[in-house]
């Protein structure tokens, strides 16, 4: 493979940085960099400032671990939400996917991943202990396991079920209208919404 020759080291460095983004190869990175070069100074500055503030000012909700601009995210801070129901999801994209269904009015708990020994991710790497703590406080009446229907998702479901077994809380799982092996965030909103509404008790078998 012939390496690309760049007329500017600054251009090459920018391409290298953009190509580190998921799904962005060097050709796409080059198009993005050249696009920025053609923009007005104020537009480029706005882009740079948005990325910088994203990194330094965005935080995680202390309750559910969703991305937030404050200590508590807008969902946890909304008194209209049902605080007795917590929907457990893998990542922030899944929160957005469930919210887009407009079928769920409870709260969330973002694990930050799923148990995956092959990837070196164990229970201690996820926000499982903080979920148990929320249940211990006694306000939560139902925990909905809304993880992707993969082997790793099912393993995580079972682990959480075992951790919550000592507590007086109902544990349910989204209906398997979501195809096995699919990522939750790529499921269409109608199917995902029906899966939330038609959730079933988690048997832990």
C-alpha positions as CSV (number, residue, x, y, z in Angstrom):
1,X,0.0,0.0,0.0
2,X,1.4,3.3,-1.1
3,X,1.4,5.9,1.7
4,X,-0.3,9.2,1.0
5,X,1.9,12.2,0.4
6,X,0.6,15.4,2.0
7,X,1.8,18.9,0.9
8,X,1.7,20.1,4.5
9,X,2.7,18.5,7.8
10,X,-0.1,20.4,9.5
11,X,-2.6,18.9,7.1
12,X,-1.2,15.4,7.7
13,X,-1.4,15.7,11.4
14,X,-5.0,16.9,11.2
15,X,-5.8,13.9,9.0
16,X,-4.1,11.6,11.5
17,X,-6.2,12.9,14.4
18,X,-9.5,12.8,12.5
19,X,-8.8,9.2,11.3
20,X,-8.7,8.1,15.0
21,X,-12.5,8.7,15.1
22,X,-14.7,5.5,14.8
23,X,-15.6,4.7,11.2
24,X,-13.4,7.4,9.8
25,X,-10.6,6.3,7.4
26,X,-7.8,8.5,6.1
27,X,-9.7,9.4,2.9
28,X,-12.8,10.5,4.9
29,X,-10.5,12.3,7.3
30,X,-8.9,14.2,4.5
31,X,-12.3,15.3,3.2
32,X,-13.3,16.6,6.6
33,X,-10.0,18.5,7.1
34,X,-10.2,20.1,3.7
35,X,-13.8,21.0,4.4
36,X,-12.7,22.8,7.6
37,X,-10.0,24.7,5.7
38,X,-12.7,26.1,3.4
39,X,-14.9,27.3,6.2
40,X,-14.9,30.8,7.7
41,X,-12.7,31.4,10.8
42,X,-15.6,31.9,13.1
43,X,-17.2,28.6,12.0
44,X,-14.0,26.6,12.6
45,X,-13.6,28.4,16.0
46,X,-17.1,27.4,16.9
47,X,-16.3,23.8,16.0
48,X,-13.1,23.8,18.1
49,X,-14.9,25.4,21.1
50,X,-17.7,22.9,20.9
51,X,-15.3,19.9,21.0
52,X,-13.2,21.5,23.8
53,X,-16.3,22.2,26.0
54,X,-17.6,18.8,25.3
55,X,-14.4,17.3,26.8
56,X,-14.0,19.6,29.7
57,X,-17.6,20.7,30.7
58,X,-19.8,17.6,30.1
59,X,-20.1,15.4,33.2
60,X,-22.0,12.2,34.1
61,X,-25.1,12.2,36.2
62,X,-24.3,11.1,39.7
63,X,-27.5,9.1,39.9
64,X,-27.8,7.3,36.6
65,X,-24.4,7.9,34.9
66,X,-26.0,9.4,31.8
67,X,-24.2,12.3,30.1
68,X,-25.3,15.7,31.6
69,X,-24.4,19.3,31.9
70,X,-25.0,19.2,35.7
71,X,-24.7,16.8,38.6
72,X,-28.1,15.4,37.8
73,X,-29.3,14.8,34.3
74,X,-32.6,16.3,33.1
75,X,-34.3,12.9,33.2
76,X,-33.4,12.2,36.9
77,X,-34.3,15.8,37.8
78,X,-37.7,15.7,36.2
79,X,-40.3,15.2,38.9
80,X,-42.8,13.9,36.3
81,X,-40.7,10.7,35.8
82,X,-41.6,7.5,37.6
83,X,-38.8,7.2,40.2
84,X,-39.9,3.7,41.2
85,X,-38.9,2.2,37.8
86,X,-35.3,2.0,36.6
87,X,-34.4,0.9,33.1
88,X,-30.9,-0.6,32.9
89,X,-29.1,0.0,29.7
90,X,-25.6,-0.5,28.4
91,X,-24.7,3.0,27.2
92,X,-25.8,6.5,26.6
93,X,-26.9,5.7,23.0
94,X,-29.4,3.2,24.4
95,X,-30.9,5.9,26.7
96,X,-31.5,8.0,23.6
97,X,-33.0,5.0,21.7
98,X,-35.5,4.2,24.5
99,X,-36.4,7.9,24.9
100,X,-37.1,8.1,21.2
101,X,-39.8,5.4,21.6
102,X,-41.8,7.8,23.9
103,X,-43.1,4.6,25.6
104,X,-41.1,4.8,28.9
105,X,-41.5,7.4,31.7
106,X,-39.3,5.9,34.4
107,X,-35.6,6.6,35.2
108,X,-32.4,5.0,33.8
109,X,-29.2,3.4,34.9
110,X,-26.3,3.4,32.5
111,X,-23.9,0.5,33.1
112,X,-21.1,1.8,30.8
113,X,-20.8,-1.6,29.0
114,X,-21.6,-5.3,29.5
115,X,-19.6,-8.1,31.1
116,X,-17.2,-9.4,28.5
117,X,-14.3,-11.6,29.7
118,X,-12.9,-11.7,26.2
119,X,-12.5,-7.9,26.3
120,X,-11.3,-7.9,29.9
121,X,-14.5,-6.3,31.2
122,X,-15.8,-7.6,34.5
123,X,-18.6,-6.6,36.9
124,X,-16.3,-4.2,38.7
125,X,-15.7,-2.2,35.5
126,X,-19.4,-1.5,35.2
127,X,-21.9,0.6,37.3
128,X,-23.5,-2.4,38.9
129,X,-22.7,-1.6,42.5
130,X,-24.3,1.8,42.2
131,X,-27.4,0.1,40.8
132,X,-27.5,-2.2,43.8
133,X,-27.2,0.9,46.0
134,X,-30.1,2.6,44.3
135,X,-32.3,-0.5,45.0
136,X,-31.0,-0.7,48.6
137,X,-32.4,2.7,49.2
138,X,-35.9,1.2,48.9
139,X,-37.6,3.6,46.4
140,X,-37.2,1.4,43.3
141,X,-40.0,-1.1,42.8
142,X,-39.1,-2.4,39.3
143,X,-35.8,-2.8,37.4
144,X,-36.1,-3.3,33.7
145,X,-33.1,-5.1,32.1
146,X,-32.9,-3.5,28.6
147,X,-29.5,-4.8,27.5
148,X,-28.8,-5.9,23.9
149,X,-29.9,-9.5,23.3
150,X,-26.3,-10.8,22.9
151,X,-24.4,-13.4,24.9
152,X,-22.6,-10.6,26.8
153,X,-25.9,-8.9,27.4
154,X,-27.6,-12.1,28.8
155,X,-24.6,-12.7,31.0
156,X,-24.9,-9.2,32.5
157,X,-28.6,-9.7,32.9
158,X,-28.1,-12.8,34.9
159,X,-25.4,-11.3,37.0
160,X,-27.6,-8.3,37.9
161,X,-30.5,-10.6,38.6
162,X,-28.3,-12.5,41.2
163,X,-27.1,-9.3,42.8
164,X,-30.6,-7.9,43.2
165,X,-32.2,-11.2,44.3
166,X,-32.0,-10.4,48.0
167,X,-34.1,-7.2,47.6
168,X,-37.8,-6.7,47.3
169,X,-37.8,-5.5,43.7
170,X,-39.5,-6.7,40.5
171,X,-37.0,-7.6,37.8
172,X,-38.2,-7.7,34.2
173,X,-36.6,-7.9,30.8
174,X,-37.6,-6.3,27.5
175,X,-39.6,-8.6,25.2
176,X,-37.6,-10.3,22.6
177,X,-39.1,-8.4,19.7
178,X,-35.5,-7.2,19.4
179,X,-33.7,-9.8,17.3
180,X,-31.1,-11.9,19.1
181,X,-27.6,-10.5,18.5
182,X,-28.8,-7.0,17.6
183,X,-27.5,-3.9,19.3
184,X,-30.2,-2.0,21.1
185,X,-29.3,1.4,19.6
186,X,-29.9,0.1,16.0
187,X,-33.3,-1.3,16.7
188,X,-36.2,0.6,15.2
189,X,-38.2,2.7,17.5
190,X,-41.5,0.9,17.1
191,X,-40.0,-2.5,17.9
192,X,-38.0,-1.2,20.8
193,X,-41.1,0.6,22.2
194,X,-43.2,-2.5,22.0
195,X,-40.4,-4.5,23.7
196,X,-40.4,-2.0,26.6
197,X,-44.2,-2.0,26.9
198,X,-44.4,-5.8,26.6
199,X,-41.5,-6.6,29.0
200,X,-41.7,-9.9,30.9
201,X,-40.5,-11.0,34.3
202,X,-36.8,-12.1,34.3
203,X,-36.6,-15.7,35.3
204,X,-32.8,-15.9,35.8
205,X,-32.6,-19.3,34.1
